[in-house]
Amino acid sequence: MEPNKLETQIREQLNAREIQPSPTAWDRLDAMLTLTEDKKTKRIAFLSYKNIGIAASVLLFLSLGLFYFSPKENVIKPENNVVIGTDNVNSNSNSNDNNKQSVESKQEEQVVEATNNKPTINQELQPTTHNPQPLVNPIISQDKEIEFQSNEVIAQNQLTRVASSKEIKISNAIKVNAADLLAAVDTPTKINTSPKIKVNANSLLSQVDGELDQTFKEKAFIRISKNYKEIKVALETRNQE
Amino acid sequence: MKVIHLHTEEKELIEQAVESNRHAQHQIYSKFSPKMLGVCRQYIKDLHLAEDVMITAFMKVFTSLKNFKHEGSFEGWIRRIMVNECISFLRVQKKVKFLEDENYQEESSNNIESQFSVEDIQFLIDSLPDGYKMVFNLYAIEGYKHQEIAELLGIKEGTSKSQLSHARKMLQNNISKLKNYTNGTE
């Protein structure tokens, strides 16, 4: 089955052969090439438009996000002022100084609660990560903890911890029973752990959130529809071109 | 030195053509189209159709030029595209079917030496049925192996062999007829 001499001759002669194509052949090929190139460039242009659209929408959502989250910070700031300003309710103070301090702070908390602003909860939820040194300064934070623990067992634990640390400090100067201290601390905490306040805060929170949501959603939808229309018009004009 | 120069020149031309440089593409076309039309004409009897196929194949050459690795000869690469295009044209347009025929006899290689003009050779090849023609062209002219032909045409290796055998037999008959005809007229 090896190619014979005839076949080699045929091959050589055919390989040497050249047939000149018609002059229109190149024109046809040229036209076909330009057609495919046009398609390619159109595709590239479309892609760039698409990219611009994507970039625009990403920017839009970013700005939306910024608008949405920035007002929350503004609401939190006034809270601190309220907490500092509410020192006037000291009438229910106990005989023990330390207890006084704690009660005062609780009163403050009460006032804060009475204002029923949503960020107070944020503030008070933060200290739930247990502070190991309760007496240095953070009595307030500890008391806050106690106030907002709906579970009374946790509240009691906190109280005992507070009481024991107080004992260590106080034992040198004044001798006070742990039971007395406990009793002294117990009474105000019971007053504070009223679930009604918590409910009010939540409802207010949701209310404010809802209002915020509404206004920002409206704004966002207006912007989205506006941008969509712009992009649509741009695409239409490009297609017409 | 001249060969190297020519090679670099061709490489540059290819690189420019990849960038859709129409002048470079035209230069490549002008350089190879006469030979490639000859290749297409081997497979397709109608010259106009052969030219159409050549143009389509050149389109493929230019669109896939970025895939050319500069490893083999550029002409060989183009030629392969042409051959493939001719085969797909024959298979799709003419719906060539290959009869599976395992009962063929391998003829002893004949060494008829006679001078034929290219026109005569083309006439002889044209007289073959498309299936025989494809296998004969691929095997005898392009130098493909039966396995490659079988893969390319989607047939069995045995079918390729039998087709070649039949093609050769028919070709020999036609040659003797042609000889008688030319001798008779002379």
Interface residues (C-beta under 8 A of the other chain):
Chain A: M1 E2 P3 N4 K5 L6 E7 Q9 I10 R11 Q13 L14 N15 A16 R17 E18 I19 Q20 P21 S22 A25 W26 R28 L29 D30 M32 L33 T36 E37
Chain B: S20 R22 Q25 H26 Y29 S30 S33 P34 K35 L37 G38 R41 Q42 L47 E51 M54 I55 F58 M59 F62 T63 E106 S109 N110 N111 I112 E113 S114 Q115 F116 V118 I121 Q122 L124 I125 Y139 A140 I141 K161 L164 S165 I175
